[in-house]
């Protein structure tokens, strides 16, 4: 059985000192494909370089809502050029975030919609981040063209009541082992009921660290802070299979079909 990570940041500088060992451990699982998401202009080239070096990497380039204030006047032209030079690349990580301090909802929406329009024009798989902005996201998605390949709401933390509406628009929803934290029982229950043909699995490494008792691959950044290892994709598969009361093999087969529909084979 092989694993597919629908969302991570393997290029992140926090993983750089450990990357040779990480790649060896991923090959041992093994992981078949992984979508590596850029979040700002100054890390897009790192994603592109990793995709050139590692055949399992599917690159994705986007301007995350946390970084909209630091964008350059040429950011959208740079993004288009990158996407046109990487025909298999997705658009992401993009989105809306009303959890961060000092957010500007108008600017976030403008930047999000510019990228969504580009994704629709080029028909690229799109990865969406959303925190505390579910109603706004729903309104924008319903009112604007979407890529025919559709989109992923990564680490879906929204209410169960909104799943059907997002799914009708074509959304996929990725489970993250971070939801194994005791306080995340609502998210685990949501993923018990998400339609099987809408499921994907991710790590978001080096972020969204699983609970300490579940950690199989301890990892720390240069400052000594614990970070998430992308090899925890195996944990995410096993725990979601238990949550949904299916075998890991059955879950993996369905996830593989969904991954191919969104990101390609």
C-alpha positions as CSV (number, residue, x, y, z in Angstrom):
1,X,0.0,0.0,0.0
2,X,1.2,3.5,-0.9
3,X,0.3,6.8,0.7
4,X,-0.7,10.2,-0.8
5,X,-0.2,13.4,1.1
6,X,-2.6,16.0,-0.3
7,X,-1.0,19.0,1.5
8,X,2.4,19.7,3.1
9,X,5.2,22.1,3.1
10,X,8.2,19.8,2.6
11,X,10.2,22.7,1.2
12,X,9.9,24.6,4.5
13,X,13.2,25.9,6.0
14,X,12.4,24.2,9.3
15,X,12.7,20.8,7.7
16,X,15.8,21.7,5.7
17,X,18.4,20.3,8.1
18,X,16.6,17.0,8.2
19,X,15.4,16.7,4.6
20,X,17.8,13.9,3.5
21,X,16.6,11.7,6.4
22,X,13.0,12.7,5.9
23,X,13.1,11.7,2.2
24,X,14.6,8.4,3.1
25,X,11.9,7.8,5.7
26,X,9.2,8.8,3.2
27,X,10.6,6.4,0.6
28,X,10.4,3.6,3.2
29,X,6.7,4.0,3.9
30,X,6.4,4.5,0.9
31,X,4.7,7.7,-0.1
32,X,3.7,7.8,-3.8
33,X,2.9,11.5,-4.3
34,X,2.9,14.6,-2.1
35,X,1.5,18.0,-2.9
36,X,4.0,20.7,-1.6
37,X,2.4,24.1,-1.2
38,X,4.1,27.4,-1.4
39,X,2.6,30.2,0.6
40,X,4.4,33.4,-0.5
41,X,6.5,34.8,-3.3
42,X,9.8,34.2,-1.6
43,X,9.3,30.4,-1.1
44,X,7.8,29.6,-4.5
45,X,11.2,28.8,-6.0
46,X,12.0,26.4,-3.1
47,X,8.9,24.5,-4.0
48,X,9.8,24.4,-7.7
49,X,13.4,23.2,-6.9
50,X,12.1,20.4,-4.7
51,X,9.7,19.3,-7.5
52,X,12.6,19.2,-9.9
53,X,14.7,17.1,-7.5
54,X,11.9,14.7,-6.2
55,X,9.7,13.0,-8.7
56,X,7.0,12.3,-6.1
57,X,6.4,16.0,-5.5
58,X,3.5,17.8,-7.1
59,X,4.2,21.5,-6.7
60,X,1.6,24.1,-5.8
61,X,2.0,27.8,-5.7
62,X,-0.1,30.4,-3.9
63,X,-0.3,33.5,-1.8
64,X,-1.5,32.5,1.7
65,X,-3.8,35.0,3.5
66,X,-1.2,35.4,6.2
67,X,1.2,37.0,3.7
68,X,-1.1,39.2,1.5
69,X,0.3,42.3,3.1
70,X,3.9,41.5,1.9
71,X,3.0,40.9,-1.7
72,X,4.8,42.8,-4.4
73,X,3.0,44.6,-7.2
74,X,4.1,41.8,-9.6
75,X,2.9,38.9,-7.5
76,X,0.1,37.8,-9.7
77,X,2.3,37.9,-12.9
78,X,4.9,35.9,-11.1
79,X,2.3,33.3,-10.1
80,X,1.0,33.0,-13.6
81,X,4.5,32.5,-15.0
82,X,5.2,29.8,-12.5
83,X,2.0,28.0,-13.2
84,X,2.5,28.2,-17.0
85,X,6.1,26.8,-16.6
86,X,4.8,23.9,-14.4
87,X,1.8,22.3,-16.2
88,X,1.2,19.9,-13.4
89,X,1.2,22.5,-10.6
90,X,-1.7,23.5,-8.5
91,X,-2.8,26.8,-7.1
92,X,-2.4,27.0,-3.3
93,X,-2.2,27.5,-0.6
94,X,-4.7,30.3,-0.9
95,X,-7.7,31.3,1.2
96,X,-9.3,33.4,4.0
97,X,-8.3,33.7,7.6
98,X,-10.1,35.7,10.3
99,X,-8.1,34.1,13.1
100,X,-4.9,36.1,12.6
101,X,-4.6,39.5,14.2
102,X,-5.0,42.6,12.1
103,X,-6.5,40.8,9.1
104,X,-8.1,42.9,6.3
105,X,-11.0,40.9,4.9
106,X,-11.4,43.0,1.8
107,X,-7.7,42.5,0.8
108,X,-7.9,38.8,1.6
109,X,-10.9,38.4,-0.6
110,X,-9.3,40.3,-3.5
111,X,-6.2,38.2,-3.4
112,X,-8.1,35.0,-3.0
113,X,-10.4,35.8,-5.9
114,X,-7.5,36.8,-8.2
115,X,-5.9,33.4,-7.6
116,X,-9.2,31.5,-7.9
117,X,-9.8,33.1,-11.2
118,X,-6.3,32.1,-12.4
119,X,-6.9,28.5,-11.2
120,X,-10.3,28.5,-13.1
121,X,-8.7,29.9,-16.3
122,X,-5.8,27.3,-16.2
123,X,-8.0,24.6,-14.7
124,X,-5.6,23.8,-11.9
125,X,-6.3,21.9,-8.7
126,X,-6.7,24.5,-5.9
127,X,-5.9,24.2,-2.2
128,X,-7.8,26.4,0.1
129,X,-7.0,27.5,3.7
130,X,-9.9,28.7,5.8
131,X,-10.1,29.7,9.5
132,X,-13.1,31.4,11.0
133,X,-14.4,32.6,7.6
134,X,-16.6,29.7,6.5
135,X,-19.6,31.9,5.5
136,X,-17.4,34.2,3.5
137,X,-15.7,31.4,1.8
138,X,-19.0,29.8,0.9
139,X,-20.3,33.1,-0.6
140,X,-17.2,33.6,-2.7
141,X,-17.1,30.1,-4.1
142,X,-20.8,30.2,-5.0
143,X,-20.4,33.5,-6.8
144,X,-17.3,32.9,-8.9
145,X,-16.0,30.5,-11.5
146,X,-14.2,27.4,-10.1
147,X,-11.6,25.2,-11.8
148,X,-13.2,22.2,-13.4
149,X,-10.7,20.0,-11.6
150,X,-12.2,21.4,-8.4
151,X,-10.5,22.2,-5.1
152,X,-9.4,21.0,-1.7
153,X,-10.3,22.5,1.6
154,X,-7.3,21.4,3.5
155,X,-7.6,20.2,7.2
156,X,-11.3,21.0,7.0
157,X,-12.3,22.5,10.3
158,X,-15.7,23.9,9.3
159,X,-19.1,22.7,10.5
160,X,-20.7,19.4,9.4
161,X,-23.7,21.4,8.1
162,X,-21.6,23.0,5.4
163,X,-20.0,19.9,4.0
164,X,-22.9,19.1,1.6
165,X,-22.9,22.6,0.1
166,X,-19.1,22.6,-0.4
167,X,-19.2,19.1,-1.8
168,X,-21.9,20.2,-4.3
169,X,-19.5,22.8,-5.5
170,X,-16.9,20.1,-6.0
171,X,-14.9,20.3,-2.8
172,X,-12.6,17.7,-1.4
173,X,-11.8,17.6,2.3
174,X,-8.5,16.5,3.8
175,X,-8.1,14.8,7.2
176,X,-5.1,15.7,9.3
177,X,-3.7,13.8,12.3
178,X,-3.8,17.1,14.3
179,X,-7.5,16.3,14.7
180,X,-6.5,13.5,17.1
181,X,-6.0,16.1,19.8
182,X,-8.7,15.5,22.4
183,X,-10.2,19.0,21.9
184,X,-10.8,18.2,18.2
185,X,-13.6,15.7,18.7
186,X,-16.0,17.8,16.5
187,X,-13.6,17.6,13.6
188,X,-13.2,13.8,14.0
189,X,-17.0,13.4,14.0
190,X,-17.3,15.5,10.8
191,X,-14.8,13.2,9.1
192,X,-16.8,10.2,10.1
193,X,-19.6,11.5,7.8
194,X,-17.8,13.1,4.8
195,X,-18.7,11.3,1.6
196,X,-16.0,8.7,0.7
197,X,-15.6,10.2,-2.8
198,X,-14.7,13.6,-1.2
199,X,-12.0,12.4,1.2
200,X,-8.3,13.1,1.1
201,X,-5.5,12.9,3.7
202,X,-2.7,15.3,4.5
203,X,0.0,16.1,7.1
204,X,0.6,19.9,6.6
205,X,4.1,19.2,7.8
206,X,6.0,20.9,9.5
207,X,2.8,22.3,11.0
208,X,-0.2,20.7,12.7
209,X,1.7,18.4,14.9
210,X,-0.3,15.3,16.2
211,X,-0.7,14.8,19.9
212,X,2.4,13.8,21.7
213,X,1.2,10.2,22.4
214,X,0.8,9.6,18.7
215,X,4.1,10.9,17.5
216,X,6.2,8.2,15.7
217,X,8.8,10.5,14.1
218,X,10.0,13.0,16.6
219,X,11.5,16.1,14.9
220,X,12.7,19.5,16.0
221,X,13.6,22.6,14.1
222,X,16.9,24.5,14.6
223,X,15.4,26.4,17.5
224,X,14.5,23.1,19.3
225,X,10.7,23.4,18.7
226,X,8.8,20.2,17.9
227,X,7.6,20.1,14.3
228,X,5.5,17.7,12.3
229,X,7.2,15.0,10.3
230,X,5.6,14.3,6.9
231,X,5.9,10.5,7.6
232,X,2.9,11.0,9.9
233,X,0.9,10.5,6.8
234,X,0.7,6.8,7.7
235,X,-0.7,7.7,11.1
236,X,-3.4,9.9,9.5
237,X,-4.4,7.0,7.2
238,X,-4.6,4.5,10.1
239,X,-6.6,6.8,12.4
240,X,-9.0,8.0,9.8
241,X,-9.7,4.4,8.8
242,X,-10.5,3.7,12.5
243,X,-12.7,6.7,12.8
244,X,-14.7,5.6,9.7
245,X,-14.7,1.9,10.7
246,X,-13.1,0.7,7.4
247,X,-9.9,-1.0,6.6
248,X,-6.8,1.1,5.8
249,X,-6.7,-0.7,2.5
250,X,-10.3,0.3,1.6
251,X,-9.7,3.9,2.7
252,X,-6.4,4.1,0.7
253,X,-8.1,2.8,-2.5
254,X,-10.8,5.5,-2.2
255,X,-8.3,8.2,-1.4
256,X,-6.2,7.2,-4.4
257,X,-9.1,7.6,-6.7
258,X,-10.0,11.0,-5.2
259,X,-6.4,12.2,-5.4
260,X,-6.1,11.2,-9.0
261,X,-9.3,13.1,-9.9
262,X,-8.1,16.3,-8.3
263,X,-4.3,16.3,-8.7
264,X,-3.8,13.8,-11.5
265,X,-2.2,10.3,-11.5
